[in-house]
Amino acid sequence: MVVVDMQNAFCDPAGTIFVPEAEQQLPLLLEAVRTARAASMPVIYTTVLWGSAEDVPLGIRKTDPGWETRWSNEGSPAVGRWGAEIALDGAPLDGETVLSKTGFICPGLADAALGAGLTTVFLTGTTANNCVYAAALSLFEAGLDVAAIDDCISGFGEPMKQPWLENIAMFLGRIVSFDDFRSEVDNAARNVG
């Protein structure tokens, strides 16, 4: 399972890039993580982490000059700030992989998934049109089966979410519900046992 950018900066109203749908999804996403862990499925987290104002993607700095003054406030995903922390209770556990990035693309994500021996990756997180889609591209290009869990992916409203999920379904993998995910994990566990 890959959990994309479910940090306080995105999941809490006090975060600098608050995505209301991400906050609403936290309980179900936590249940998905617990389901994965119970099946001994590796969980990989990606996080946005800025060490300086120059780490904020140039496009954001160009379109919103205010970022120059607030990139490191407490609700931002800056190093050492509350906003950078993963918003899921009890996550990550010791031994779970956390990969940091400054923008949308997460270097090393596909290598981490392949290194964990995965062939299928259940994809979750925020935001559908940016970082989740970038993760799907990376995983797909590495030859992994991408299964995006619809109920556990958020965006800035349905118009910013659905086209990207449809694109994943058409070109990069498949879309599953949380219930489908749980059934696949249960079936895999029965087949192993």
Secondary structure, 3 states (H helix, E strand, C coil): CEEECCEHHHHCCCCCCCCHHHHHHHHHHHHHHHHHHHCCCCCEEEEECECCHHHCCHHHHHHCCCHHHHCCCCCCCECCCHHHCECCCCCCCCCCEEEEECCCCCCCHHHHHHHCCCCEEEEEEECHHHHHHHHHHHHHHCCCEEEEEEEEEECCCHHHHHHHHHHHHHHHEEEECHHHHHHHHHHHHHHHC
